[in-house]
Amino acid sequence: MTVRCVRCNNVCKPGAVLSAFDLEFVCLECDDMERAHPDYDRAATAAFAALQRRDRSFRGIGRPSELRPLVEAVVDHRRPAQERNF
């Protein structure tokens, strides 16, 4: 199974990691950008606290607007044109 990064749409080599902000898989390059974000420590702390209290419904603190996925610009040819968000 090939995993693609939701931010840059590249194939995740050597692997993908789970974002600290939400439940999306990102490549290692995008993970580096995420770790450099000023809110990263707050997101990682909140995720760790949820793990400690066994909160399986925790979905993260939310992705900052600066880290919005670039994939939104990629056309999904499987959906009809009227359902696309552009």
N, CA, C and O atoms as a MOPAC input file, in Angstrom:
PM7 MOZYME 1SCF
protein

 N      0.84200 1    -1.18300 1     0.00000 1
 C      0.00000 1     0.00000 1     0.00000 1
 C      0.88600 1     1.24500 1     0.00000 1
 O      1.81000 1     1.36100 1     0.80500 1
 N      0.59900 1     2.15300 1    -0.89100 1
 C      1.34200 1     3.39900 1    -0.98300 1
 C      0.61700 1     4.47200 1    -0.17900 1
 O     -0.57900 1     4.70000 1    -0.35700 1
 N      1.35500 1     5.11900 1     0.69900 1
 C      0.78700 1     6.20100 1     1.49500 1
 C      1.27600 1     7.51300 1     0.92300 1
 O      2.47500 1     7.69900 1     0.71100 1
 N      0.34800 1     8.42600 1     0.67300 1
 C      0.70300 1     9.75900 1     0.16900 1
 C      0.50100 1    10.78900 1     1.27000 1
 O     -0.42600 1    10.69200 1     2.07400 1
 N      1.36600 1    11.75000 1     1.28800 1
 C      1.28000 1    12.85600 1     2.24900 1
 C      0.06500 1    13.71600 1     1.90200 1
 O     -0.14600 1    14.05400 1     0.73700 1
 N     -0.73300 1    14.06800 1     2.90900 1
 C     -1.90900 1    14.90500 1     2.65700 1
 C     -1.53800 1    16.36500 1     2.42900 1
 O     -2.36900 1    17.14800 1     1.97000 1
 N     -0.31500 1    16.73400 1     2.73900 1
 C      0.10600 1    18.12500 1     2.57700 1
 C      0.73900 1    18.37500 1     1.21400 1
 O      0.42400 1    19.37000 1     0.56200 1
 N      1.62600 1    17.49000 1     0.77600 1
 C      2.35000 1    17.73100 1    -0.47700 1
 C      2.03500 1    16.70700 1    -1.56500 1
 O      2.47100 1    16.86100 1    -2.70600 1
 N      1.29100 1    15.67800 1    -1.22400 1
 C      0.85400 1    14.62700 1    -2.14400 1
 C      2.00100 1    13.74500 1    -2.63300 1
 O      1.81100 1    12.96700 1    -3.56800 1
 N      3.17700 1    13.84300 1    -2.03200 1
 C      4.28800 1    12.96700 1    -2.39900 1
 C      4.11800 1    11.61300 1    -1.72400 1
 O      3.49300 1    11.50900 1    -0.66900 1
 N      4.67700 1    10.58600 1    -2.33400 1
 C      4.68900 1     9.26600 1    -1.70800 1
 C      5.59500 1     9.34700 1    -0.49000 1
 O      6.70100 1     9.88200 1    -0.56700 1
 N      5.13200 1     8.82600 1     0.61800 1
 C      5.88200 1     8.89700 1     1.87700 1
 C      6.97300 1     7.83600 1     1.89300 1
 O      6.70600 1     6.65700 1     2.12700 1
 N      8.20500 1     8.26900 1     1.64200 1
 C      9.36700 1     7.37900 1     1.69200 1
 C     10.33400 1     7.95700 1     2.68500 1
 O     10.61100 1     9.15200 1     2.57500 1
 N     10.86200 1     7.26600 1     3.61200 1
 C     10.70400 1     5.85100 1     3.88800 1
 C      9.41000 1     5.50900 1     4.60600 1
 O      9.09200 1     4.32900 1     4.75700 1
 N      8.66700 1     6.49000 1     5.04700 1
 C      7.42100 1     6.20200 1     5.73700 1
 C      6.66700 1     7.46700 1     6.05000 1
 O      7.11600 1     8.57300 1     5.74700 1
 N      5.51500 1     7.28900 1     6.66000 1
 C      4.68100 1     8.41600 1     7.04100 1
 C      4.58300 1     8.46800 1     8.55900 1
 O      4.73800 1     7.45700 1     9.24400 1
 N      4.32700 1     9.64900 1     9.05900 1
 C      4.10900 1     9.82100 1    10.49900 1
 C      2.76700 1    10.50200 1    10.69700 1
 O      2.26100 1    11.17900 1     9.80200 1
 N      2.20500 1    10.31800 1    11.86100 1
 C      0.93800 1    10.94600 1    12.18900 1
 C      1.19500 1    12.37800 1    12.63300 1
 O      2.08500 1    12.62800 1    13.44600 1
 N      0.43800 1    13.29800 1    12.11500 1
 C      0.58300 1    14.70700 1    12.47300 1
 C      0.28500 1    14.89700 1    13.95900 1
 O     -0.56700 1    14.20800 1    14.51900 1
 N      0.98400 1    15.82400 1    14.58600 1
 C      0.71100 1    16.15400 1    15.98400 1
 C     -0.54000 1    17.02200 1    16.11200 1
 O     -1.12700 1    17.10800 1    17.19100 1
 N     -0.94700 1    17.65900 1    15.02600 1
 C     -2.08500 1    18.57200 1    15.06100 1
 C     -3.42300 1    17.89500 1    14.80500 1
 O     -4.44700 1    18.31900 1    15.34000 1
 N     -3.42100 1    16.84200 1    13.98700 1
 C     -4.67200 1    16.16000 1    13.65000 1
 C     -4.36900 1    14.70600 1    13.30300 1
 O     -3.26700 1    14.22700 1    13.56900 1
 N     -5.31100 1    14.01100 1    12.72400 1
 C     -5.14700 1    12.58100 1    12.45500 1
 C     -4.79800 1    12.30000 1    10.99700 1
 O     -5.37700 1    11.39900 1    10.38900 1
 N     -3.88100 1    13.04200 1    10.44000 1
 C     -3.48200 1    12.86600 1     9.05500 1
 C     -2.04000 1    12.36700 1     8.98400 1
 O     -1.20000 1    12.71700 1     9.81400 1
 N     -1.77700 1    11.53900 1     7.97200 1
 C     -0.41500 1    11.07400 1     7.74200 1
 C      0.32600 1    12.09000 1     6.88600 1
 O     -0.19100 1    12.55900 1     5.87200 1
 N      1.54300 1    12.42500 1     7.30500 1
 C      2.37800 1    13.36700 1     6.56700 1
 C      3.74700 1    12.74200 1     6.32000 1
 O      4.18200 1    11.85800 1     7.05900 1
 N      4.41800 1    13.21300 1     5.27400 1
 C      5.76800 1    12.72100 1     4.98500 1
 C      6.75400 1    13.35500 1     5.97900 1
 O      6.40800 1    14.26800 1     6.73000 1
 N      7.97300 1    12.84800 1     5.95800 1
 C      8.96600 1    13.33400 1     6.91000 1
 C      9.34100 1    14.79100 1     6.67100 1
 O      9.64700 1    15.50900 1     7.62300 1
 N      9.32500 1    15.24100 1     5.41700 1
 C      9.63600 1    16.63800 1     5.12300 1
 C      8.55400 1    17.56600 1     5.69900 1
 O      8.86400 1    18.60200 1     6.28700 1
 N      7.29300 1    17.18400 1     5.52300 1
 C      6.20200 1    18.00100 1     6.06200 1
 C      6.16900 1    17.91800 1     7.58600 1
 O      5.76200 1    18.87100 1     8.25100 1
 N      6.59500 1    16.78300 1     8.14100 1
 C      6.69700 1    16.65200 1     9.59000 1
 C      7.74600 1    17.62500 1    10.13300 1
 O      7.55800 1    18.20800 1    11.20000 1
 N      8.84200 1    17.79800 1     9.40600 1
 C      9.86300 1    18.76400 1     9.82400 1
 C      9.29500 1    20.17600 1     9.85300 1
 O      9.57900 1    20.94400 1    10.77200 1
 N      8.48300 1    20.52400 1     8.83500 1
 C      7.85200 1    21.84900 1     8.80700 1
 C      6.87400 1    21.99000 1     9.97600 1
 O      6.77500 1    23.05400 1    10.58700 1
 N      6.15900 1    20.91500 1    10.27800 1
 C      5.21500 1    20.93700 1    11.38800 1
 C      5.93800 1    21.14300 1    12.71800 1
 O      5.48500 1    21.91900 1    13.56000 1
 N      7.04600 1    20.45600 1    12.90400 1
 C      7.81200 1    20.57800 1    14.15200 1
 C      8.38300 1    21.97900 1    14.33800 1
 O      8.64000 1    22.39400 1    15.46800 1
 N      8.58500 1    22.70800 1    13.25300 1
 C      9.10600 1    24.07300 1    13.33200 1
 C      8.00700 1    25.09100 1    13.63700 1
 O      8.30500 1    26.25100 1    13.91900 1
 N      6.74600 1    24.67500 1    13.58400 1
 C      5.62900 1    25.59500 1    13.82000 1
 C      5.58100 1    25.99100 1    15.29800 1
 O      5.83700 1    25.15200 1    16.16200 1
 N      5.26000 1    27.24500 1    15.60300 1
 C      5.23200 1    27.70500 1    16.99500 1
 C      4.23500 1    26.95800 1    17.89400 1
 O      4.43500 1    26.90400 1    19.10800 1
 N      3.18300 1    26.39200 1    17.33600 1
 C      2.18100 1    25.67700 1    18.13800 1
 C      2.47000 1    24.18400 1    18.28100 1
 O      1.67200 1    23.45600 1    18.87100 1
 N      3.59700 1    23.72300 1    17.74800 1
 C      3.88200 1    22.29100 1    17.77700 1
 C      3.96700 1    21.74800 1    19.20400 1
 O      3.40500 1    20.69200 1    19.49600 1
 N      4.65700 1    22.45300 1    20.08800 1
 C      4.79800 1    21.96300 1    21.46700 1
 C      3.43700 1    21.83700 1    22.15200 1
 O      3.20000 1    20.88300 1    22.89300 1
 N      2.56100 1    22.78200 1    21.90900 1
 C      1.21600 1    22.73800 1    22.49300 1
 C      0.43800 1    21.53600 1    21.95700 1
 O     -0.26800 1    20.86500 1    22.71100 1
 N      0.56600 1    21.26400 1    20.65700 1
 C     -0.12700 1    20.13200 1    20.04300 1
 C      0.42200 1    18.81000 1    20.56500 1
 O     -0.34500 1    17.90400 1    20.88700 1
 N      1.73400 1    18.69500 1    20.65000 1
 C      2.35400 1    17.46000 1    21.12700 1
 C      2.01600 1    17.20900 1    22.59100 1
 O      1.77800 1    16.06700 1    22.98300 1
 N      1.99300 1    18.25500 1    23.39600 1
 C      1.64500 1    18.12200 1    24.81500 1
 C      0.19700 1    17.67500 1    24.98000 1
 O     -0.09600 1    16.81300 1    25.80800 1
 N     -0.70600 1    18.25500 1    24.19800 1
 C     -2.12300 1    17.87800 1    24.26800 1
 C     -2.32200 1    16.43000 1    23.81900 1
 O     -3.12200 1    15.70600 1    24.41200 1
 N     -1.61100 1    16.00400 1    22.79000 1
 C     -1.72100 1    14.62600 1    22.31300 1
 C     -1.19000 1    13.64800 1    23.35100 1
 O     -1.78700 1    12.59400 1    23.57100 1
 N     -0.08200 1    13.98300 1    23.98700 1
 C      0.48500 1    13.11700 1    25.00800 1
 C     -0.44200 1    13.02300 1    26.22000 1
 O     -0.61800 1    11.94400 1    26.78600 1
 N     -1.03100 1    14.14400 1    26.61600 1
 C     -1.97000 1    14.14000 1    27.74200 1
 C     -3.19000 1    13.27000 1    27.43800 1
 O     -3.66500 1    12.54100 1    28.30900 1
 N     -3.69300 1    13.34300 1    26.21500 1
 C     -4.83200 1    12.50200 1    25.81700 1
 C     -4.44400 1    11.03200 1    25.85700 1
 O     -5.24100 1    10.18900 1    26.26800 1
 N     -3.22500 1    10.72000 1    25.43300 1
 C     -2.75100 1     9.34600 1    25.47600 1
 C     -2.66000 1     8.84200 1    26.91900 1
 O     -3.02700 1     7.70200 1    27.20300 1
 N     -2.18100 1     9.67500 1    27.81000 1
 C     -2.06000 1     9.28400 1    29.21000 1
 C     -3.41500 1     9.02600 1    29.86200 1
 O     -3.54100 1     8.12900 1    30.69400 1
 N     -4.42500 1     9.80200 1    29.49100 1
 C     -5.74800 1     9.59300 1    30.08600 1
 C     -6.59700 1     8.61200 1    29.25700 1
 O     -7.78600 1     8.43000 1    29.51800 1
 N     -5.96400 1     7.99000 1    28.26200 1
 C     -6.59400 1     6.97000 1    27.40500 1
 C     -7.81800 1     7.50600 1    26.67200 1
 O     -8.82700 1     6.81600 1    26.52700 1
 N     -7.70700 1     8.72200 1    26.22300 1
 C     -8.78000 1     9.37100 1    25.46000 1
 C     -8.63400 1     8.97900 1    23.99800 1
 O     -7.86500 1     9.59300 1    23.25900 1
 N     -9.36600 1     7.96500 1    23.58600 1
 C     -9.26300 1     7.47500 1    22.21100 1
 C    -10.03700 1     8.32000 1    21.20600 1
 O     -9.93000 1     8.09700 1    20.00000 1
 N    -10.80100 1     9.26900 1    21.68000 1
 C    -11.56000 1    10.12600 1    20.76300 1
 C    -10.85600 1    11.45500 1    20.49500 1
 O    -11.39100 1    12.29400 1    19.77000 1
 N     -9.67400 1    11.66300 1    21.06300 1
 C     -8.93900 1    12.91200 1    20.86300 1
 C     -8.49300 1    13.01600 1    19.41300 1
 O     -7.82400 1    12.11700 1    18.90300 1
 N     -8.85600 1    14.09900 1    18.75000 1
 C     -8.55800 1    14.26500 1    17.32700 1
 C     -7.50500 1    15.33500 1    17.07700 1
 O     -7.30200 1    15.74800 1    15.93500 1
 N     -6.83900 1    15.78500 1    18.12000 1
 C     -5.80700 1    16.79300 1    17.96600 1
 C     -6.36300 1    18.18600 1    18.21900 1
 O     -7.56800 1    18.36700 1    18.39200 1
 N     -5.46500 1    19.16800 1    18.23900 1
 C     -5.89400 1    20.54800 1    18.49900 1
 C     -6.31900 1    21.25200 1    17.22000 1
 O     -6.82500 1    22.37300 1    17.26700 1
 N     -6.11900 1    20.60800 1    16.08800 1
 C     -6.47200 1    21.21500 1    14.80500 1
 C     -5.25200 1    21.76400 1    14.10700 1
 O     -4.36000 1    22.33000 1    14.73800 1
 N     -5.22000 1    21.59400 1    12.81300 1
 C     -4.09200 1    22.03600 1    12.01000 1
 C     -4.13300 1    23.54500 1    11.83200 1
 O     -5.17800 1    24.08000 1    11.46200 1
 N     -3.04100 1    24.24800 1    12.07900 1
 C     -2.99100 1    25.69300 1    11.84500 1
 C     -3.16200 1    26.01100 1    10.35900 1
 O     -2.81200 1    25.20300 1     9.50000 1
 N     -3.69300 1    27.17000 1    10.07300 1
 C     -3.96400 1    27.54300 1     8.68200 1
 C     -2.68800 1    27.58600 1     7.83500 1
 O     -2.74800 1    27.37300 1     6.62400 1
 N     -1.54000 1    27.85800 1     8.45400 1
 C     -0.28800 1    27.89300 1     7.69800 1
 C      0.10600 1    26.50800 1     7.18600 1
 O      0.89600 1    26.39800 1     6.24800 1
 N     -0.42800 1    25.47000 1     7.78300 1
 C     -0.09000 1    24.10300 1     7.39700 1
 C     -1.21400 1    23.42900 1     6.63600 1
 O     -1.30200 1    22.20200 1     6.61600 1
 N     -2.07400 1    24.22000 1     6.00900 1
 C     -3.17400 1    23.64100 1     5.22900 1
 C     -2.62000 1    22.77900 1     4.11500 1
 O     -1.57200 1    23.09000 1     3.54800 1
 N     -3.31200 1    21.70300 1     3.79700 1
 C     -2.77300 1    20.79500 1     2.77900 1
 C     -2.73100 1    21.41400 1     1.39200 1
 O     -3.63300 1    22.14800 1     0.99100 1
 N     -1.68500 1    21.10800 1     0.68700 1
 C     -1.57200 1    21.53100 1    -0.70600 1
 C     -2.40300 1    20.62700 1    -1.60300 1
 O     -2.67000 1    20.96700 1    -2.75500 1
 N     -2.81000 1    19.48700 1    -1.08300 1
 C     -3.56200 1    18.50600 1    -1.85500 1
 C     -4.91900 1    19.05600 1    -2.28300 1
 O     -5.49900 1    18.57000 1    -3.25400 1
 N     -5.43500 1    20.06100 1    -1.57700 1
 C     -6.72100 1    20.64200 1    -1.95100 1
 C     -6.70100 1    21.16800 1    -3.38100 1
 O     -7.74600 1    21.26300 1    -4.02500 1
 N     -5.51800 1    21.50900 1    -3.87600 1
 C     -5.40400 1    22.02800 1    -5.23700 1
 C     -5.36500 1    20.91600 1    -6.27900 1
 O     -5.51200 1    21.17600 1    -7.47300 1
 N     -5.16800 1    19.68300 1    -5.83200 1
 C     -5.10600 1    18.54800 1    -6.75500 1
 C     -6.52800 1    18.09400 1    -7.06600 1
 O     -7.33000 1    17.88100 1    -6.15600 1
 N     -6.83400 1    17.94700 1    -8.34000 1
 C     -8.18100 1    17.55700 1    -8.75400 1
 C     -8.38600 1    16.07000 1    -8.48100 1
 O     -7.56700 1    15.23800 1    -8.87100 1
 N     -9.47500 1    15.75100 1    -7.81500 1
 C     -9.84500 1    14.36400 1    -7.57900 1
 C    -10.75300 1    13.94500 1    -8.72700 1
 O    -11.93600 1    14.28500 1    -8.74100 1
 N    -10.21100 1    13.21600 1    -9.67800 1
 C    -10.93900 1    12.85300 1   -10.88300 1
 C    -12.00300 1    11.79100 1   -10.63900 1
 O    -12.78600 1    11.49000 1   -11.54000 1
 N    -12.04700 1    11.22100 1    -9.44600 1
 C    -13.05100 1    10.20600 1    -9.16200 1
 C    -14.39800 1    10.82700 1    -8.81100 1
 O    -15.42700 1    10.15500 1    -8.88600 1
 N    -14.40200 1    12.11100 1    -8.42500 1
 C    -15.65100 1    12.77000 1    -8.06000 1
 C    -16.13600 1    13.62800 1    -9.22500 1
 O    -15.32700 1    14.18300 1    -9.96800 1
 N    -17.44800 1    13.73700 1    -9.38300 1
 C    -17.97600 1    14.61700 1   -10.42200 1
 C    -17.54300 1    16.06500 1   -10.17600 1
 O    -17.32800 1    16.46600 1    -9.03200 1
 N    -17.41600 1    16.83800 1   -11.24100 1
 C    -16.92800 1    18.22500 1   -11.14300 1
 C    -17.77100 1    19.07800 1   -10.20700 1
 O    -17.22600 1    19.93500 1    -9.51200 1
 N    -19.09000 1    18.87000 1   -10.16800 1
 C    -19.93600 1    19.70600 1    -9.32900 1
 C    -19.70700 1    19.45400 1    -7.83900 1
 O    -20.11700 1    20.26900 1    -7.01400 1
 N    -19.05400 1    18.33200 1    -7.47300 1
 C    -18.78400 1    18.03700 1    -6.06700 1
 C    -17.40700 1    18.51500 1    -5.61100 1
 O    -17.10400 1    18.46800 1    -4.41800 1
 N    -16.58400 1    18.96700 1    -6.52800 1
 C    -15.23900 1    19.42100 1    -6.16600 1
 C    -15.30100 1    20.77800 1    -5.50100 1
 O    -16.18300 1    21.58400 1    -5.79800 1
 N    -14.36600 1    21.03200 1    -4.60100 1
 C    -14.36400 1    22.25300 1    -3.80900 1
 C    -13.50200 1    23.35300 1    -4.41300 1
 O    -12.57500 1    23.83000 1    -3.75800 1
 N    -13.78100 1    23.76500 1    -5.63500 1
 C    -13.07100 1    24.90100 1    -6.22500 1
 C    -13.90000 1    25.51400 1    -7.30900 1
 O    -13.47900 1    26.48800 1    -7.93300 1

